Each structure stands twice: as C-alpha cells, then as structure tokens.
Amino acid sequence: MNAPTRDALAWIMLVAVSVAAGELLRRLNVPGGGLIGPMLVAIAASAGGLVELRVPYGAFAAAQIVLGCLIGEAFTPPVVVQIARDWPVIALVVGSTIAAGTGAAWFLARYGSIAPETAAWGSTPGGAAAMTALSAAFGADPRIVAFMQYLRVTIVVVSAGAVARFLLPAGTHVVPPGTSGLHPLPWATTAAAGLAGWWLASRTAIPAASLLGPMAAAALLAATGKVPIDVPVWALDAAYVTIGLAVGLLYTRATVRYALRVLPQLLAGTFVLVALCAVSAALLVATLHVDALTAYLATTPGGLDSVTAIALGSGANVPLVLAVQALRLVVVVVTGPPVAKIIARRAEKSAP
C-alpha cells in the first residue's frame, strides 16, 4: 500500500472515530464535546504512534473562519451596548489575566530548568499558534513552546468542560449552536463576510487573521441588525472536529518524549496560571455579578477557539466570555515580544 493511500485510510478512520467520540460526549451532555472528543482521540493516536498526520493549514484556517463568524454572530446590537457599558471591568479582568500569565511565566523561568525565553513564550495565555511562531525569533525553543502552549490548552479545555458540566443547573440540556435548516441567503452572507474578513486581515498582517478577521467582519454586520449572519450546525461540527484534531495531533511520540523530563514543571506552571486566573474570575463575579461559569470561562487561559466551543454550548453569558477572551488574545499577541523579553531578563538576574 502506497503512502498516499495509507494516509487517506488513516484520515478516514481518525475522522470517523473522532466524530463518534464527539457525538458520545455530546449525548452525555458534555459542553464542548464536539471538540474534546476529537482532541482526545487524536492525542491517543498521535502520541501512541498510530498515525503521523497533521491537519493541513487550509483546513485549520477554514475551521477558524467558521468559528470566527460564529463569534461575530453573537455581537447583536443589544450585546454591543452591554459590552460598551461594562468595558472598564472587562479591561481590568483582561489586564489581571495577562498579569497572571506573566507571574506564572516568571515562576517557571525562575524555579524550573526550562530556559527563561522558552518559559516566557510557553506560559503566555492565549494565542498559542502566534506565540509558537514568534518564539524561535526571540531565542526560545519552539518545540517546547508548542508543547507548553497546547498542553495548557488541553488541560484547560478538559477542565473547563468538566467545570461547565458541574456548574450547569440540574436538568439543563446543552443545545449546540448553529442552525440545521436550509437558509441559503444568511449562509451566503456569512461565508462572504468570513472570507472577506480573512482576506483583509491577512493583507494587513493582523495576528490570527483567519479567526480575528472573520470575527470582526461578522460582528460588524451583526451589530447593524440588518444583515443576516448564520452559521449552519454542520459547518460548526466540522470546525470543531478540525480544531480538536489539529491540537491533538501535535502530541507526537517524539515531542512527548522530548518534554517528559520537564512535564512536572509544565504542569505546575499550568496549574499556577489556572489558579491565578481563577482570582480574575472572582473579580468578575464580584464586579459584574455574573454567574461563576461565565466568569470561569471568560478568564480561563485556553485558546479563544476551544473556550468558545465550550461556552457556546454551556448556557454561559457567551458575549461576555467572547469579549474578554477576544480582547485578551489581541493584547497578548501585541505585547508578547516585549513581555517575554522582560520575563527572561528578570529571571536571569534573579537566578541563584
């Protein structure tokens, strides 16, 4: 059997098992099950040496475009008014979350055996792909940065799903977002907005263009209340499977073996960061009097796409979650290089 045929069969089996796992978790009423199931399947297959596959960039970008449109769809006129009213608190929470990430990075760089630059880039919350891509240019090891970033995303996704399941009111049924009927006009305007937003963002060097560009374009149209924005459920399901596989397939046997010796430190740094972000969640509950689930998802240091997948099906205040997570992503990507340099310099100066 030649290599292309073998890879095609591997993809078919992997996708089939991933879809089944996602559907099983969905039937168990697990928030974000459509993403968590494929991610766990991919981790087992890749780290176990069963497959050596990577999700093509085009497929991952398409999934992010779909999710970006779904995020933008949430920004209806009443939601925009609410966010504008609460922007000081949202800015404070974003700042405290980034400060928590900076503290966790310094802790890992100061007391661990990981190089300060690598610890700084690997511990920055949000923007995992951007942090990995930028890290090599600033003296960090991109392999460990990628492992740290996606290990945190994995832990956050699984733990956030469990927390959401625990905090859901008794008898609540998770209803997946998206629509299943035939609505060709809204689908066409949504697709046009997503592609146009991605194209414009990619031409202006905006970080995470395939997510932020469509999100901004769809949000602008949704905010007018005059242009229909609608993401079909089949497209959303496909996007979740793609994102779950993309994260899970990073866990190759070689990568896991390379990082095993520092795994305890990585776990310690991740849990320190999650604990510090929980303090930000408490601040959000105290100031805006939102429910604990919304506050947890808004401040948890996972990727915007994965946290969105859980928030959309959990009954949380999705616009507030999205506002905090999206703003943090933008700030992290912009401030990442100077913050990483400062952490590395301070950790080296205070080293024994």
C-alpha positions as a Python dict, from the first residue, in 0.01 Angstrom:
ca = {
    (1, 'M'): (0, 0, 0),
    (2, 'N'): (150, 333, -103),
    (3, 'A'): (186, 628, 134),
    (4, 'P'): (-99, 847, -2),
    (5, 'T'): (-345, 558, 20),
    (6, 'R'): (-229, 471, 370),
    (7, 'D'): (-263, 833, 485),
    (8, 'A'): (-609, 860, 329),
    (9, 'L'): (-728, 549, 513),
    (10, 'A'): (-574, 678, 836),
    (11, 'W'): (-759, 1009, 795),
    (12, 'I'): (-1088, 832, 728),
    (13, 'M'): (-1053, 615, 1039),
    (14, 'L'): (-933, 904, 1255),
    (15, 'V'): (-1216, 1133, 1150),
    (16, 'A'): (-1476, 857, 1190),
    (17, 'V'): (-1362, 770, 1542),
    (18, 'S'): (-1334, 1141, 1630),
    (19, 'V'): (-1689, 1214, 1514),
    (20, 'A'): (-1816, 914, 1713),
    (21, 'A'): (-1628, 1029, 2025),
    (22, 'G'): (-1762, 1381, 1990),
    (23, 'E'): (-2117, 1254, 1945),
    (24, 'L'): (-2082, 1029, 2251),
    (25, 'L'): (-1970, 1319, 2469),
    (26, 'R'): (-2248, 1533, 2325),
    (27, 'R'): (-2505, 1269, 2417),
    (28, 'L'): (-2359, 1268, 2767),
    (29, 'N'): (-2436, 1642, 2774),
    (30, 'V'): (-2069, 1742, 2797),
    (31, 'P'): (-2015, 2107, 2693),
    (32, 'G'): (-1767, 2128, 2407),
    (33, 'G'): (-1791, 1755, 2347),
    (34, 'G'): (-1767, 1805, 1971),
    (35, 'L'): (-1414, 1945, 2020),
    (36, 'I'): (-1299, 1749, 2325),
    (37, 'G'): (-1381, 1408, 2174),
    (38, 'P'): (-1174, 1451, 1855),
    (39, 'M'): (-891, 1608, 2053),
    (40, 'L'): (-863, 1312, 2291),
    (41, 'V'): (-880, 1063, 2003),
    (42, 'A'): (-604, 1249, 1817),
    (43, 'I'): (-382, 1262, 2126),
    (44, 'A'): (-415, 887, 2176),
    (45, 'A'): (-348, 810, 1808),
    (46, 'S'): (-57, 1051, 1764),
    (47, 'A'): (124, 1004, 2095),
    (48, 'G'): (68, 628, 2065),
    (49, 'G'): (249, 622, 1732),
    (50, 'L'): (-55, 502, 1537),
    (51, 'V'): (-54, 797, 1294),
    (52, 'E'): (186, 1067, 1176),
    (53, 'L'): (-56, 1323, 1041),
    (54, 'R'): (-106, 1698, 1061),
    (55, 'V'): (-420, 1893, 983),
    (56, 'P'): (-348, 2098, 667),
    (57, 'Y'): (-320, 2470, 723),
    (58, 'G'): (-606, 2539, 483),
    (59, 'A'): (-843, 2311, 675),
    (60, 'F'): (-746, 2465, 1008),
    (61, 'A'): (-785, 2817, 869),
    (62, 'A'): (-1129, 2726, 730),
    (63, 'A'): (-1232, 2595, 1072),
    (64, 'Q'): (-1117, 2918, 1234),
    (65, 'I'): (-1309, 3121, 974),
    (66, 'V'): (-1627, 2931, 1064),
    (67, 'L'): (-1569, 2984, 1434),
    (68, 'G'): (-1484, 3349, 1378),
    (69, 'C'): (-1817, 3401, 1201),
    (70, 'L'): (-1996, 3223, 1483),
    (71, 'I'): (-1828, 3450, 1738),
    (72, 'G'): (-1919, 3758, 1534),
    (73, 'E'): (-2278, 3639, 1508),
    (74, 'A'): (-2312, 3681, 1885),
    (75, 'F'): (-2246, 4058, 1872),
    (76, 'T'): (-2600, 4176, 1815),
    (77, 'P'): (-2692, 4541, 1888),
    (78, 'P'): (-2804, 4472, 2250),
    (79, 'V'): (-2481, 4281, 2316),
    (80, 'V'): (-2266, 4565, 2182),
    (81, 'V'): (-2446, 4806, 2415),
    (82, 'Q'): (-2380, 4576, 2712),
    (83, 'I'): (-2010, 4539, 2632),
    (84, 'A'): (-1971, 4915, 2584),
    (85, 'R'): (-2129, 4973, 2923),
    (86, 'D'): (-1902, 4725, 3105),
    (87, 'W'): (-1577, 4792, 2921),
    (88, 'P'): (-1381, 4921, 3227),
    (89, 'V'): (-1440, 4595, 3415),
    (90, 'I'): (-1364, 4387, 3106),
    (91, 'A'): (-1037, 4575, 3057),
    (92, 'L'): (-948, 4523, 3425),
    (93, 'V'): (-1015, 4149, 3403),
    (94, 'V'): (-811, 4117, 3083),
    (95, 'G'): (-524, 4301, 3247),
    (96, 'S'): (-534, 4082, 3556),
    (97, 'T'): (-541, 3764, 3345),
    (98, 'I'): (-236, 3874, 3147),
    (99, 'A'): (-63, 3966, 3473),
    (100, 'A'): (-139, 3615, 3600),
    (101, 'G'): (23, 3468, 3290),
    (102, 'T'): (328, 3687, 3340),
    (103, 'G'): (356, 3573, 3701),
    (104, 'A'): (330, 3206, 3607),
    (105, 'A'): (594, 3252, 3337),
    (106, 'W'): (835, 3416, 3582),
    (107, 'F'): (775, 3137, 3836),
    (108, 'L'): (857, 2870, 3577),
    (109, 'A'): (1160, 3057, 3443),
    (110, 'R'): (1296, 3133, 3791),
    (111, 'Y'): (1248, 2797, 3964),
    (112, 'G'): (1235, 2548, 3675),
    (113, 'S'): (1502, 2408, 3447),
    (114, 'I'): (1347, 2548, 3130),
    (115, 'A'): (1528, 2833, 2956),
    (116, 'P'): (1379, 3171, 3053),
    (117, 'E'): (1288, 3267, 2696),
    (118, 'T'): (1111, 2936, 2640),
    (119, 'A'): (928, 2959, 2972),
    (120, 'A'): (814, 3312, 2894),
    (121, 'W'): (677, 3232, 2549),
    (122, 'G'): (528, 2900, 2654),
    (123, 'S'): (339, 3043, 2953),
    (124, 'T'): (175, 3338, 2780),
    (125, 'P'): (-203, 3281, 2790),
    (126, 'G'): (-388, 3283, 2459),
    (127, 'G'): (-261, 3298, 2102),
    (128, 'A'): (-89, 2957, 2110),
    (129, 'A'): (-15, 2943, 1738),
    (130, 'A'): (114, 3301, 1730),
    (131, 'M'): (333, 3251, 2037),
    (132, 'T'): (483, 2934, 1886),
    (133, 'A'): (550, 3104, 1553),
    (134, 'L'): (716, 3406, 1715),
    (135, 'S'): (918, 3220, 1979),
    (136, 'A'): (1208, 3097, 1763),
    (137, 'A'): (1293, 3451, 1652),
    (138, 'F'): (1344, 3551, 2017),
    (139, 'G'): (1574, 3268, 2126),
    (140, 'A'): (1312, 3023, 2257),
    (141, 'D'): (1279, 2653, 2170),
    (142, 'P'): (964, 2638, 1953),
    (143, 'R'): (917, 2265, 2021),
    (144, 'I'): (884, 2316, 2396),
    (145, 'V'): (686, 2637, 2347),
    (146, 'A'): (436, 2448, 2131),
    (147, 'F'): (418, 2165, 2384),
    (148, 'M'): (364, 2406, 2672),
    (149, 'Q'): (101, 2606, 2488),
    (150, 'Y'): (-102, 2310, 2371),
    (151, 'L'): (-59, 2118, 2695),
    (152, 'R'): (-221, 2415, 2867),
    (153, 'V'): (-494, 2433, 2605),
    (154, 'T'): (-563, 2063, 2651),
    (155, 'I'): (-578, 2087, 3030),
    (156, 'V'): (-792, 2399, 3015),
    (157, 'V'): (-1034, 2252, 2761),
    (158, 'V'): (-1083, 1930, 2955),
    (159, 'S'): (-1104, 2104, 3293),
    (160, 'A'): (-1330, 2381, 3159),
    (161, 'G'): (-1561, 2120, 3013),
    (162, 'A'): (-1573, 1942, 3350),
    (163, 'V'): (-1627, 2268, 3540),
    (164, 'A'): (-1902, 2371, 3299),
    (165, 'R'): (-2068, 2032, 3340),
    (166, 'F'): (-2051, 2068, 3719),
    (167, 'L'): (-2185, 2424, 3722),
    (168, 'L'): (-2472, 2363, 3480),
    (169, 'P'): (-2807, 2378, 3659),
    (170, 'A'): (-2969, 2041, 3717),
    (171, 'G'): (-3174, 1927, 3421),
    (172, 'T'): (-3008, 2168, 3179),
    (173, 'H'): (-2962, 2025, 2831),
    (174, 'V'): (-2672, 2151, 2626),
    (175, 'V'): (-2805, 2277, 2293),
    (176, 'P'): (-2537, 2312, 2027),
    (177, 'P'): (-2527, 2647, 1847),
    (178, 'G'): (-2582, 2687, 1477),
    (179, 'T'): (-2882, 2609, 1262),
    (180, 'S'): (-2984, 2293, 1083),
    (181, 'G'): (-3246, 2427, 840),
    (182, 'L'): (-3187, 2549, 487),
    (183, 'H'): (-3113, 2921, 491),
    (184, 'P'): (-2912, 2993, 174),
    (185, 'L'): (-2913, 3375, 199),
    (186, 'P'): (-2777, 3402, 556),
    (187, 'W'): (-2526, 3127, 480),
    (188, 'A'): (-2410, 3315, 170),
    (189, 'T'): (-2369, 3646, 353),
    (190, 'T'): (-2191, 3469, 638),
    (191, 'A'): (-1950, 3295, 401),
    (192, 'A'): (-1885, 3622, 218),
    (193, 'A'): (-1821, 3806, 545),
    (194, 'G'): (-1586, 3534, 669),
    (195, 'L'): (-1380, 3518, 351),
    (196, 'A'): (-1366, 3896, 314),
    (197, 'G'): (-1263, 3939, 678),
    (198, 'W'): (-991, 3675, 643),
    (199, 'W'): (-861, 3828, 319),
    (200, 'L'): (-846, 4180, 458),
    (201, 'A'): (-688, 4069, 786),
    (202, 'S'): (-424, 3861, 609),
    (203, 'R'): (-334, 4158, 390),
    (204, 'T'): (-283, 4389, 688),
    (205, 'A'): (-68, 4147, 893),
    (206, 'I'): (-326, 4116, 1171),
    (207, 'P'): (-229, 3826, 1403),
    (208, 'A'): (-459, 3520, 1392),
    (209, 'A'): (-613, 3660, 1072),
    (210, 'S'): (-824, 3353, 998),
    (211, 'L'): (-1005, 3394, 1330),
    (212, 'L'): (-1000, 3766, 1409),
    (213, 'G'): (-1070, 3888, 1055),
    (214, 'P'): (-1394, 3689, 1004),
    (215, 'M'): (-1494, 3761, 1363),
    (216, 'A'): (-1463, 4137, 1308),
    (217, 'A'): (-1642, 4128, 971),
    (218, 'A'): (-1931, 3916, 1101),
    (219, 'A'): (-1957, 4125, 1418),
    (220, 'L'): (-1980, 4449, 1220),
    (221, 'L'): (-2261, 4309, 1006),
    (222, 'A'): (-2441, 4151, 1303),
    (223, 'A'): (-2417, 4476, 1501),
    (224, 'T'): (-2620, 4654, 1234),
    (225, 'G'): (-2908, 4413, 1282),
    (226, 'K'): (-2981, 4436, 908),
    (227, 'V'): (-2751, 4175, 751),
    (228, 'P'): (-2826, 3809, 836),
    (229, 'I'): (-2533, 3617, 986),
    (230, 'D'): (-2599, 3246, 1035),
    (231, 'V'): (-2357, 2954, 1079),
    (232, 'P'): (-2506, 2611, 993),
    (233, 'V'): (-2463, 2339, 1251),
    (234, 'W'): (-2290, 2103, 1006),
    (235, 'A'): (-2019, 2363, 938),
    (236, 'L'): (-1975, 2421, 1311),
    (237, 'D'): (-1945, 2048, 1380),
    (238, 'A'): (-1682, 2016, 1107),
    (239, 'A'): (-1491, 2311, 1251),
    (240, 'Y'): (-1487, 2160, 1600),
    (241, 'V'): (-1361, 1826, 1469),
    (242, 'T'): (-1088, 2002, 1272),
    (243, 'I'): (-972, 2214, 1567),
    (244, 'G'): (-975, 1915, 1802),
    (245, 'L'): (-767, 1709, 1560),
    (246, 'A'): (-526, 1997, 1497),
    (247, 'V'): (-448, 2031, 1868),
    (248, 'G'): (-441, 1658, 1944),
    (249, 'L'): (-214, 1562, 1654),
    (250, 'L'): (62, 1787, 1788),
    (251, 'Y'): (129, 1521, 2050),
    (252, 'T'): (372, 1304, 1855),
    (253, 'R'): (573, 1039, 2034),
    (254, 'A'): (896, 1232, 1973),
    (255, 'T'): (754, 1555, 2115),
    (256, 'V'): (619, 1385, 2425),
    (257, 'R'): (949, 1204, 2483),
    (258, 'Y'): (1141, 1530, 2443),
    (259, 'A'): (928, 1708, 2701),
    (260, 'L'): (875, 1432, 2958),
    (261, 'R'): (1161, 1536, 3179),
    (262, 'V'): (1014, 1884, 3229),
    (263, 'L'): (649, 1773, 3240),
    (264, 'P'): (612, 1821, 3618),
    (265, 'Q'): (733, 2179, 3582),
    (266, 'L'): (497, 2241, 3292),
    (267, 'L'): (204, 2105, 3489),
    (268, 'A'): (297, 2316, 3790),
    (269, 'G'): (319, 2628, 3576),
    (270, 'T'): (-14, 2550, 3410),
    (271, 'F'): (-197, 2498, 3737),
    (272, 'V'): (-42, 2812, 3888),
    (273, 'L'): (-171, 3004, 3587),
    (274, 'V'): (-518, 2849, 3611),
    (275, 'A'): (-532, 2929, 3983),
    (276, 'L'): (-428, 3290, 3926),
    (277, 'C'): (-688, 3326, 3651),
    (278, 'A'): (-949, 3195, 3895),
    (279, 'V'): (-876, 3503, 4104),
    (280, 'S'): (-962, 3713, 3799),
    (281, 'A'): (-1285, 3515, 3769),
    (282, 'A'): (-1371, 3602, 4128),
    (283, 'L'): (-1310, 3967, 4044),
    (284, 'L'): (-1552, 3939, 3754),
    (285, 'V'): (-1819, 3781, 3973),
    (286, 'A'): (-1776, 4049, 4237),
    (287, 'T'): (-1786, 4346, 3999),
    (288, 'L'): (-2038, 4245, 3733),
    (289, 'H'): (-2228, 3991, 3945),
    (290, 'V'): (-2221, 3734, 3664),
    (291, 'D'): (-2255, 3362, 3728),
    (292, 'A'): (-1948, 3158, 3821),
    (293, 'L'): (-1949, 2958, 3497),
    (294, 'T'): (-1937, 3270, 3280),
    (295, 'A'): (-1657, 3419, 3491),
    (296, 'Y'): (-1454, 3097, 3478),
    (297, 'L'): (-1482, 3062, 3101),
    (298, 'A'): (-1411, 3431, 3042),
    (299, 'T'): (-1083, 3421, 3234),
    (300, 'T'): (-960, 3065, 3180),
    (301, 'P'): (-626, 3067, 2991),
    (302, 'G'): (-724, 2846, 2699),
    (303, 'G'): (-739, 2929, 2332),
    (304, 'L'): (-1022, 3151, 2212),
    (305, 'D'): (-1149, 2886, 1973),
    (306, 'S'): (-1156, 2600, 2226),
    (307, 'V'): (-1308, 2804, 2510),
    (308, 'T'): (-1569, 2937, 2268),
    (309, 'A'): (-1664, 2582, 2178),
    (310, 'I'): (-1743, 2512, 2543),
    (311, 'A'): (-1907, 2846, 2620),
    (312, 'L'): (-2144, 2830, 2324),
    (313, 'G'): (-2296, 2506, 2446),
    (314, 'S'): (-2289, 2562, 2821),
    (315, 'G'): (-2552, 2826, 2886),
    (316, 'A'): (-2292, 3084, 2992),
    (317, 'N'): (-2308, 3454, 2904),
    (318, 'V'): (-2139, 3400, 2568),
    (319, 'P'): (-2091, 3767, 2464),
    (320, 'L'): (-1909, 3846, 2788),
    (321, 'V'): (-1691, 3536, 2754),
    (322, 'L'): (-1609, 3627, 2397),
    (323, 'A'): (-1539, 3992, 2477),
    (324, 'V'): (-1286, 3905, 2747),
    (325, 'Q'): (-1120, 3622, 2554),
    (326, 'A'): (-1101, 3811, 2222),
    (327, 'L'): (-962, 4128, 2378),
    (328, 'R'): (-703, 3926, 2568),
    (329, 'L'): (-595, 3748, 2250),
    (330, 'V'): (-532, 4077, 2074),
    (331, 'V'): (-343, 4225, 2371),
    (332, 'V'): (-132, 3910, 2418),
    (333, 'V'): (-25, 3894, 2055),
    (334, 'V'): (70, 4263, 2056),
    (335, 'T'): (252, 4263, 2390),
    (336, 'G'): (403, 3911, 2369),
    (337, 'P'): (754, 4000, 2245),
    (338, 'P'): (834, 4279, 2495),
    (339, 'V'): (680, 4090, 2788),
    (340, 'A'): (877, 3774, 2704),
    (341, 'K'): (1199, 3975, 2693),
    (342, 'I'): (1128, 4133, 3032),
    (343, 'I'): (1047, 3796, 3194),
    (344, 'A'): (1360, 3636, 3055),
    (345, 'R'): (1580, 3927, 3171),
    (346, 'R'): (1430, 3936, 3521),
    (347, 'A'): (1451, 3557, 3565),
    (348, 'E'): (1817, 3552, 3464),
    (349, 'K'): (1904, 3837, 3703),
    (350, 'S'): (1731, 3669, 3999),
    (351, 'A'): (1870, 3323, 3930),
    (352, 'P'): (2097, 3188, 4206),
}
